[in-house]
């Protein structure tokens, strides 16, 4: 059974040969391939090389194209707010935030995802992945969620204050960021992505009231647009941290795979999402995968599977550390191969 078929059947609740496994490995895959992470983030060919080797050597069910928080930022506003680090890739320096001056938002234009910038680099990587992997391996494209991109442009602490100090500006910024996601996804899908991942990492920092008023409508707009324009492309939502209190509204989004980070209480999330939503993740990237034993990882996968039931993708709660022992990742993959839903 191909990886695409395995994931699609799991989403429909149908029988599969074994559980899908889609751990998020960016820095891990670069290290495994012997590629400096700065090269992985700057060169789509290197990303494709690392992801293809990662999938082949460990039996991963997908190729992931997430890498860092600065692709859209740089194509929108330039490199001025970005710091580069050889061992961890680019990061946003909030002291030089692109939107430190709010009035600059009016000058921003939607970036061209095929304009030769860093967004285009990801599209090129997807093209290579699809060509090299063939039609049967799942490829997950990646867009920044509205709040994630807003935080990267404005600064995470500042955007949180904007919700109270200038709510209209916050709405305008989230709307612009959602428009960027809507414009970026089609190019990745045309290049060969069969799943579109949306990361809204900062969402767990706000409570249910702010989530429902500000962020959820823009997430819904992005996901409904993808659902309408590309009904055959799967939609995957990644929200780092503890999202228990947001899970009821999250469950109303047209999402095929919910990636749930390990700080969240999985039983609470399952209860609030309902029994037929596909959940990936919740194995701890720290105490299980990085610090634990293969036996501990296998047991952590069993716990998540037991809670999630048949609608489950074996995965870590977020990105694996590059220091994860390979035998621990192999234990995760072994659990997926050993079990059907």
Residue pairs with C-beta under 8 A, 6 or more apart in sequence:
1 9
1 16
1 17
2 136
2 137
3 20
3 61
3 62
3 136
3 137
3 138
4 135
4 136
4 137
4 138
4 194
5 136
6 16
6 17
6 18
6 20
6 61
7 20
7 22
7 61
7 62
7 138
7 195
7 234
7 257
7 313
8 234
9 15
9 16
10 16
10 19
10 20
10 278
10 310
10 311
10 312
10 313
10 341
11 234
11 256
11 257
11 278
11 311
13 276
13 310
13 311
13 341
15 340
15 341
16 340
16 341
17 340
18 336
18 337
18 338
18 339
18 340
19 305
19 312
19 313
19 314
19 335
19 336
19 339
19 340
19 341
20 61
20 313
20 314
20 336
21 59
21 60
21 61
21 313
21 314
21 315
21 332
21 333
21 336
21 337
22 60
22 61
22 62
22 64
22 138
22 140
22 280
22 313
22 314
22 315
23 60
23 314
23 315
23 316
23 320
23 329
23 332
24 64
24 66
24 238
24 259
24 315
24 316
24 318
24 319
24 320
25 32
25 54
25 60
25 64
25 319
25 320
25 329
26 37
26 40
26 64
26 66
26 67
26 319
27 37
27 40
27 88
27 89
27 319
27 320
27 321
27 322
28 54
28 319
28 320
28 321
28 322
28 324
28 329
29 40
29 50
29 51
29 53
29 54
30 36
30 37
30 39
30 40
30 46
30 50
30 322
31 37
31 322
32 50
32 53
32 54
32 57
32 326
33 49
33 50
33 53
33 54
35 46
35 49
35 50
36 86
36 87
37 86
37 87
37 88
37 89
37 322
38 84
38 85
38 86
38 87
38 89
39 46
40 46
40 47
40 50
40 67
40 89
41 47
41 67
41 68
41 89
41 90
42 121
43 121
44 121
44 122
44 123
44 124
44 125
44 126
44 128
45 124
45 125
45 128
47 65
47 67
47 122
47 125
48 63
48 125
48 128
48 129
48 132
51 63
51 64
51 65
51 129
52 63
52 129
52 132
52 133
54 60
54 63
55 61
55 62
55 63
55 133
55 137
58 326
58 329
58 330
58 333
59 333
59 337
60 333
61 137
61 138
61 313
61 336
62 137
62 138
62 139
62 140
62 195
63 129
63 133
63 137
63 138
63 139
63 140
64 140
64 142
64 197
65 122
65 125
65 126
65 129
65 139
65 140
65 141
65 142
65 188
65 193
65 197
66 140
66 142
66 197
66 199
66 238
66 319
67 89
67 122
67 142
68 89
68 90
68 91
69 90
69 91
69 92
69 144
69 148
69 152
69 201
70 82
70 90
70 91
70 92
70 118
70 152
71 117
71 118
71 119
71 121
71 122
71 144
72 111
72 119
72 143
72 144
72 149
72 152
72 180
72 184
73 81
73 82
73 92
73 98
73 149
73 152
73 153
74 82
74 117
74 118
75 111
75 112
75 113
75 115
75 117
75 118
75 119
76 98
76 108
76 109
76 111
76 153
76 180
77 98
77 99
77 104
77 108
77 153
78 98
80 96
80 98
81 92
81 93
81 94
81 96
81 97
81 98
81 153
82 90
82 91
82 92
82 93
83 90
83 91
83 92
83 93
84 90
85 91
92 152
92 155
94 155
94 156
94 157
94 158
97 153
97 154
97 155
97 158
98 104
98 153
98 154
99 105
99 153
99 154
99 155
99 173
100 154
100 155
100 158
102 154
102 166
102 169
105 169
105 172
105 173
105 176
108 176
110 179
110 180
110 183
111 117
111 119
111 180
111 183
111 184
112 119
112 120
113 119
113 120
113 123
113 183
113 184
113 186
113 187
113 188
114 120
114 123
114 187
119 184
119 187
120 187
122 141
122 142
122 188
123 187
123 188
123 191
124 191
126 139
126 141
126 188
126 191
126 192
126 193
127 191
127 192
129 137
129 139
129 192
130 139
130 191
130 192
131 192
133 139
138 194
138 195
139 192
139 193
139 194
139 195
140 193
140 195
140 196
140 197
140 236
141 185
141 188
141 189
141 191
141 193
141 195
141 196
141 197
142 188
142 196
142 197
142 198
142 199
143 180
143 181
143 184
143 185
143 188
143 196
143 197
143 198
143 199
143 222
144 152
144 177
144 180
144 181
144 198
144 199
144 200
145 177
145 181
145 198
145 199
145 200
145 201
145 203
145 219
145 222
145 237
145 239
146 174
146 175
146 177
146 178
146 181
146 200
146 215
146 218
146 219
146 222
147 159
147 174
147 177
147 200
147 202
147 203
147 206
147 214
147 215
148 177
148 199
148 200
148 201
148 202
148 203
149 177
149 180
149 181
150 159
150 170
150 173
150 174
150 177
150 202
151 159
151 201
151 202
153 173
153 177
154 162
154 173
156 202
156 205
159 170
159 173
159 202
160 205
160 206
162 169
162 170
162 173
163 170
163 206
163 210
163 214
167 214
170 214
171 214
174 214
174 215
174 218
175 218
177 218
178 218
178 219
178 221
178 222
181 198
181 222
182 221
182 222
182 225
182 226
185 196
185 226
185 230
186 229
186 230
188 196
189 196
189 230
189 233
193 233
194 232
194 233
194 234
195 233
195 234
195 235
195 236
195 256
195 257
196 226
196 230
196 233
196 234
196 235
196 236
197 236
197 237
197 238
197 259
198 219
198 222
198 223
198 235
198 236
198 237
198 238
199 238
199 239
199 240
200 215
200 219
200 237
200 238
200 239
201 238
201 239
201 240
201 241
203 211
203 215
203 239
203 241
203 243
203 246
204 239
204 240
204 241
204 242
204 243
204 246
204 261
204 263
205 241
206 214
206 215
207 245
208 245
208 246
208 248
208 249
211 246
211 249
212 249
216 249
216 252
216 253
219 237
219 253
220 252
220 253
220 254
223 235
223 237
223 253
223 254
223 255
224 254
226 233
226 235
227 235
227 254
234 256
234 257
235 254
235 255
235 256
235 257
236 255
236 256
236 257
236 258
236 259
236 280
237 250
237 253
237 255
237 257
237 258
237 259
238 259
238 318
239 246
239 250
239 259
239 261
240 261
240 318
241 261
241 263
241 264
242 261
242 263
242 264
242 265
243 250
243 260
243 261
243 264
243 269
244 264
244 265
244 268
244 269
244 272
247 268
247 269
247 272
247 273
248 272
250 258
250 272
250 273
251 272
251 273
251 274
251 277
255 277
256 278
257 278
257 279
257 280
257 313
258 269
258 273
258 277
258 278
258 279
258 280
259 280
259 281
259 315
259 317
259 318
260 266
260 269
260 279
260 280
260 281
260 282
260 317
261 281
261 282
261 317
261 318
262 281
262 282
262 283
262 284
262 285
262 286
262 288
262 316
262 317
262 318
263 317
264 282
264 317
266 279
266 282
266 303
266 304
266 307
266 308
267 307
269 279
270 279
270 307
270 308
270 309
273 279
275 309
275 311
276 311
277 311
278 311
278 312
278 313
279 304
279 308
279 311
279 312
279 313
280 312
280 313
280 314
280 315
281 304
281 313
281 315
281 316
281 317
281 318
282 304
282 315
282 317
283 289
283 297
283 300
283 301
283 304
283 314
283 315
283 316
283 317
283 332
284 292
284 300
284 316
284 317
285 316
285 317
285 318
285 319
285 320
285 321
285 324
286 321
288 296
288 297
288 300
288 316
288 328
289 297
289 316
289 320
289 321
289 324
289 328
289 329
289 332
290 320
290 321
290 323
290 324
290 325
290 328
292 300
292 328
293 328
294 327
294 328
294 330
294 331
295 331
297 328
297 329
297 331
297 332
297 335
298 331
298 332
298 334
298 335
301 314
301 331
301 332
301 335
301 336
302 335
304 312
304 314
305 312
305 314
305 335
305 339
309 341
310 341
311 341
312 341
314 332
314 333
314 335
314 336
316 332
320 329
